[in-house]
Amino acid sequence: MKILNKNPYQNVIDFIDAAVDSDDMMNWLIDLEKLPNNLRSDHLGRMKRQMTENREPEKVIDIVRSINNPEILSAVNLVIKDVYQAGFRTKKYLKKCSNENFNVLISLLVAT
């Protein structure tokens, strides 16, 4: 029997943890935010197509699709920065620290 995850945003939490664990990924996300909308969209579109061809999990593809939105990308980067500076994993960070930026991120994701 498959146990359902109680947190519907576990994929977002996992993505944030992966970014915090990787300087390359954090730098990529920061650089991605600096790109003009059309270049970011082209880059992420190619990435999404490749991920689809490689049959990557849909939840990961959804995150790539979401970060094409400049507001969501900015919110993701703020949360990653918060978690990184706190020195905790994301779940522990959310329990122990102010999670205002995470709430903004989730609100943006829900609105899209």
N, C-alpha and C positions, 0 to 999 in steps of 0.2 A: 504494500500500500504506500503510495506516495504521500509524504507529509507536505501539506501546503504551507508555504512561508507566510507567517503572520504579518510581515511588513510588505505592503504592496510596492514599495519603492526599494526593495532589496537590490534590484539591478543597479539603481542609482548609487546606493551605498557601496556596492561592490566596485563600480566604476571609479568612485572617488578614492576608495582604498587602493585600487590599482594605480591611479595617478599619483597618489601620495608616495607609493612605493617606487615610482620610476621618475627620475629626474628628466629623462628623455620625454616621457609622456606629459609631465607638467610643462616643460618648455614648449612642446608641440602645441599644447592647448593655449598657452600664453601667446605664442606666435600666431596661432590661428585667429585669435581675437583681434590681432593687429591688421590682419588682411582686409582689403576692401571686400564688400559683400559678394561681388561677382566672383572673385578669385576663391574666396572661402567656399562658396556654393559649388563651384566647379570641382575643387579639390575633394570636398566631402561627397559630392555626387559620384565621382570616380571611385572613391573609397567604398561607398555604399554598394555600388554595382559589383565591385570585386568581392566584397563580403557576401553578397547575395549569391554570386557564382560559386563561392567557396562553401556555401551553405553554413555560414556562421549563424549562431543563435539569433533569432529575431529580436530578442531583448537588447542585444548589443547593437544591432543595426538600428533599432529605434533610438538609442542614445546618439549614435552618429547623425541620424536624421534630425534629432532635437537640437544638437549643438550648432546646427546651421543657423538657428535663430540667434542673432547677436545678443539679445537679452538673456537667453538661457545660457549661452556660452559664458557671458560675463558672470552670471550667477554661479555657474559651475566652478569657474576659476576662483571666485570669492570663497566658496565652501572649501575647495581644495586647499587654499591658502590658510583658512581657519584651522582645518584639521591638521595640516602639516605643522603649523606653529604650535598647536596644542600638544602635539606629540602622541596623540591617541589614535586608535582605530576609529572609524567613523561612528560606529554604534556607541562606543564609550564616550566619544566627543558629544554626541547628541544627548546622552544622559547627564553628563557633567557640566557642559558649557552652554552658553547662550547659543541657540540655534536659529537666530533670526535669518541669517543668510540661507540656511537650508530651507526654512519655511518659504522664503521668497522663491527659491529654486523650485520647490514642489508646486507652489502656486502657479508659476509660469508653465510648468510641465502640464498641470491639470488644464490650464487655459488653452493649450494648443491642441 
